[in-house]
Amino acid sequence: MKQFRSPTKLLVAGVALSAALGLSACGTDDATADEATSSSSSSAQFARPEPVASLPAIPAGGSTAVALDQGFVDALGTLGLTPGVVGDAELADGSVSFPITGGTVTVFDKDSGYRPYVQGTLLHQDSGLSLAAGGTTVELTNFTVDPGTPSRLFGDVAVNGQPAVASAPLFDLDGSTLNPPAIEGGEAVLQGTEVLLSAEAAELLNSTFSTDALAGGFLIGTATITVPTS
C-alpha cells in the first residue's frame, strides 16, 4: 500500500484531506444516492484502487472540540439536564473537547467510483460527555468517528455507572459547511462539521430521562478537529 513519508504530506493528505472529505460526505452536494451504497456493493462493482493517501497510525495529541449550539444548551436547561465531562474531556466557554488518542484513515480518489472513498476511524478513548438529571447520569464515552457514508460518531453508553450499550451510533456528522483544512502553528485544523443527535441516541435519552423532547437531527454543535503535523 502506497504511503506518504513526509510528516506534512502524511498530515495534509492522510488526515486533513481525508477528514475534510469524510466528514463532509454526509450532506454535501456530492452525497448522491450512489455514494450511499454499501462498501460491499461498491467493491463488487469497482476493483480496489491504489489509495491517494494512507495514514495507518494517526498520532495522539490532537482533539475534537464541539462548540455547543445555543439551542442545544437551552434545550438541556428546559429538560433539567446538566452536562458534564468524563475522563480526559474538557468543558469550558461553551465548548466540549475530547482528546484524539489514535486511529487510521485511508482515502481513495472520489472519482474512481470506489465507495466509501474515505475509510478508517478516529479514536477518542477514555473521555466523553455526561448528562444528569433527577439522580440519573448518562455517560457517552470512547468516541469513534467513522468517516464513511454516512459519517457518524459511535460511542459507549452507561447509565449510573452501568454499561448500557456498546458502540452505539450517537451522532450524525454533516460536513456540508466544513471549511478548508488550515495549517496553524504546527497543527492541522478542520472546522465546520455539524454534529447532530442521532435518532438512536434520541430514543435512548428520551427513554432514560422520561421525555419525548429529543429527536434525531437535533443540532448539538459545530466541530473543530485539530491534529498535530509532527
Secondary structure as GFF3:
##gff-version 3
##sequence-region A 1 230
A	DSSP	alpha_helix	7	11	.	.	.	ID=ss1
A	DSSP	pi_helix	12	16	.	.	.	ID=ss2
A	DSSP	alpha_helix	17	23	.	.	.	ID=ss3
A	DSSP	three_ten_helix	34	36	.	.	.	ID=ss4
A	DSSP	alpha_helix	39	45	.	.	.	ID=ss5
A	DSSP	beta_strand	53	55	.	.	.	ID=ss6
A	DSSP	beta_strand	63	68	.	.	.	ID=ss7
A	DSSP	alpha_helix	70	79	.	.	.	ID=ss8
A	DSSP	beta_strand	82	87	.	.	.	ID=ss9
A	DSSP	beta_strand	90	92	.	.	.	ID=ss10
A	DSSP	beta_strand	95	99	.	.	.	ID=ss11
A	DSSP	beta_strand	102	107	.	.	.	ID=ss12
A	DSSP	three_ten_helix	110	112	.	.	.	ID=ss13
A	DSSP	beta_strand	118	133	.	.	.	ID=ss14
A	DSSP	beta_strand	136	146	.	.	.	ID=ss15
A	DSSP	beta_strand	152	159	.	.	.	ID=ss16
A	DSSP	beta_strand	162	174	.	.	.	ID=ss17
A	DSSP	beta_strand	182	184	.	.	.	ID=ss18
A	DSSP	beta_strand	187	197	.	.	.	ID=ss19
A	DSSP	alpha_helix	199	208	.	.	.	ID=ss20
A	DSSP	beta_strand	219	228	.	.	.	ID=ss21
###
